Amino acid sequence: MRPQPKARRSIFILRAVVEIVFIVFLFYSNLFMGEFSATNRQGKTLAFALHDIFTGANFVIAIIAASIGFFVFEFLRDKL
């Protein structure tokens, strides 16, 4: 039994949100790891690193990259 069109659309939107949030999480965790491994200077705290990576520009980049990644994988899922 197939879900109704409205239910399928809501499932697609929910899956898109979950996958995009996961990609954004991976993006920020990668930035966070790089923040401590690239510049290992004295006095660098967790708060400083968090303040350094959570910027508006990084958020826009993360959302755009995650959206592109989601739609590319959706395209590949449909084709394969």
C-alpha positions in Angstrom: 0.0 0.0 0.0 1.5 3.3 -1.1 1.3 6.4 1.0 -1.0 9.2 -0.3 0.7 12.1 -2.3 0.4 14.5 0.7 2.0 11.9 3.0 4.8 11.2 0.5 5.5 14.9 0.2 5.8 15.3 4.0 8.0 12.2 4.2 10.3 13.7 1.5 10.5 17.0 3.3 11.2 15.3 6.6 13.9 13.2 5.1 15.4 16.3 3.4 15.5 18.2 6.7 17.1 15.2 8.5 19.8 14.7 5.8 20.6 18.4 5.5 20.9 18.8 9.2 23.2 15.7 9.3 25.4 17.2 6.5 25.6 20.5 8.4 26.6 18.7 11.5 29.4 17.0 9.6 30.5 20.3 8.2 30.7 22.0 11.6 32.4 19.0 13.2 35.0 19.1 10.4 35.5 22.9 11.0 35.8 22.3 14.8 38.4 19.6 14.4 40.4 21.8 11.9 40.3 24.7 14.4 42.3 22.7 16.9 44.6 20.8 14.6 45.6 23.7 12.2 46.5 26.3 14.8 47.7 24.8 18.0 48.6 27.9 19.9 48.6 28.5 23.7 45.5 29.8 25.3 43.1 28.5 22.6 39.9 27.6 24.4 36.8 25.7 23.5 34.8 29.0 23.7 37.2 30.7 21.3 37.0 27.9 18.8 33.2 27.8 18.9 33.0 31.6 18.5 35.4 31.3 15.5 33.5 28.7 13.6 29.9 29.7 14.2 29.6 32.6 11.8 27.0 33.7 9.4 29.2 33.0 6.4 30.0 29.4 7.6 26.3 28.8 8.2 25.4 29.9 4.7 28.1 27.8 3.2 27.0 24.8 5.2 23.3 25.2 4.2 24.2 25.6 0.5 26.6 22.7 0.4 24.2 20.5 2.3 21.3 21.3 0.0 23.4 20.6 -3.1 24.6 17.4 -1.6 21.1 16.3 -0.7 19.7 17.0 -4.2 22.7 15.3 -5.9 22.2 12.1 -3.8 18.4 12.2 -4.4 19.1 12.4 -8.1 21.5 9.5 -7.9 18.9 7.5 -5.8 16.3 8.0 -8.5 18.7 7.0 -11.3 20.2 3.9 -9.7 
